[in-house]
Structure formats: C-alpha cells, structure tokens
Amino acid sequence: MSARFGLVLLAVLILPAYGWLNRHVWDQRAVVRSSTEAGYIIPSRFTRLMALEHKGILSDFQLLKTITFYGERTMHQQKLTEDDWRYIIAGLEAVTDLDPYFLDPYVLAEGVLAWDAGKVEDANRLLEKGRKHRVDDWQIPFFIGFNSFYFLEDYTKGAEYLMEASRLPGSPEFLTPLAARLGYYGGKAKTAIMFLRGVLTQTSDERLKLRLEKRLLALERADLIEEAVERFKSEKDRMPDNIKEVLEAGYLETLPVDPYGGEWVIMKFGRVFSTSKFVDHLPRKDD
C-alpha cells in the first residue's frame, strides 16, 4: 500500500514539473524561432549539381525553409528588414531555379513580394521565369499583368499580359473584356479592337459573345471619335473644347452612343473616354 502511495505521490509531483518544463522549452524554442536571422542561400548553380536527380526534393525543402522563415516573422508580428526580404527573394530564386515548373513559389512571390513587401519588380522578375516554363498556365501572365496596371500603373503592359493570359486554356472569361478595356486606356485602342475581333471569331459561348460585342462596339465608337478629334486638331492646329464642337465642325456626321450609357469626354492629348468607363452599371432604386 505504501509503495503504491509513493508512486502516486511521485506522479503528483512530477507531472506538474513536466508540464512546466514542456511549456518552458516550447517558449524558449519560440524565442529561437522568432529571432532566427536570415541565412545564406547557396546559389542554385551549385545546388543543381549537388542535388543530382533530387532537384524536386531540394526545391520543396528550400520552399519550406522560406515559408517557415516568413511565417515565423509574421506570426510574431515582426517587421521584416531588407535583409529578410533579400533572403526570401533569394530563396524563391533558388526554388524556381531548381524547379522552374513549380507553381507554389510563383504564387508566394505574388502574394508576399508584390502585396506585402511592395517589391513588384522582384515579383514580376520571378513570374517571368514561370512564364517561360509554365507556358500553358494563364495565372502567370495574369499576375504580371495585374501587377503592371495595379501597382505600377502601366496600363499598356498590363493589357498585353492580360491579353496573353486570356488566350491560354482554362482562363476565366472576364479576362478578355478586361484586357481590351485596359488596352484602350493604355493608348492601344486599335490593338484592343483587333484583339476583340480575333477573340470573337473563336467564341462560341453566346452569353460571352454578347458581352464582347458590346465592349467592341464601345471601343470602335470611342476610336471613331478620337479620329475625328485628331482631324480637327490637325486642320485647326488646336484641340477642340468639347465633343459638340467636333460635331458642329462636321468632323462627325452624328455622335455615336456609348452602349454602356455614358457621355463621351475629350481628355488631354485627344484621348476620348466615356463617363461609363465601359462598365455596365446597375440601375438605381429611384430609376
């Protein structure tokens, strides 16, 4: 009886001590994890040789290291330094050098470098690598195009990449009208019109075809007005004050209607836009 009591007493004393020690060790490990410094990434020209036929495994391991490093910083709400970001970029470079077909590092580059770090050029450089290898993946040119027009405000480049993405298998149908719209805003009206005409010849979905035809009609009419404005400017050596002046001077027989219901506006350098921004607007409750 006394022996059993002794074991019970020992367990009562040891278990709390074990729990405290376990928590203490875990807390210490958390401190170590959160204070881990950005390390050195072995250049991929060496790791490719060392990995031999195991490049995929090494690529997975390096990506896990990079994600863990970023995750620990984020979990402990630590602001990443420039050295930290260089480590993450170098890690993603190494991963994609070892396995350029691996999608995850490109998605991570878009989500972390472009959005969290504001390092859009670095993200696009990595994505360009994916674009060369994942030639049938619409997501890669879509990411580059989005970064170009959203972060860098380069509408022309954004439109070109979105047009490329829209031609790839599996791409969502909204990419085509979006690319055409960006192309027009980027000063590539005729390119956007040709692009839409080409897409329409290959489109069998009637619902999508109606949307594309409407977008094409809007761009064609805007381009028609722009040409009239350009003739006015060339012959009178000045910009017209408004669309009405172009119409009254005879450079347009009639003013085409914006199919989206907007009003045409002449911007600087003779560009013509619509107040609708070529987007369908829901009717107001009081309409």
Buried (B, 14 or more C-beta within 10 A) or exposed (E): EEEEEEEEEEEEEEEEEEEEEEEEEEEEEEEEBEEEEBEEBEEBEEBBEEBEEEBEEBBBBBBEBBBEBBEBBEEEEEEBEEEBBBBBBBBBBBBBBBBBEBEBBBBBBBEBBBBEBEBBEBBBBBBEBBBEBBEEBBBBBBBBBBBBBEBEEBBBBBBBBBBBBBBBEEBEBEBBBBBBBBBBBBBBBBBBBEBBEEBBEEBEEEEBEEBBBBBBBBBBBBBBBBBBBEBBBEEEEEBBEEBEBBBEBEBBEEBBEBBBEBEBEBEEEBBBBBEBEBEEEEEEEEE
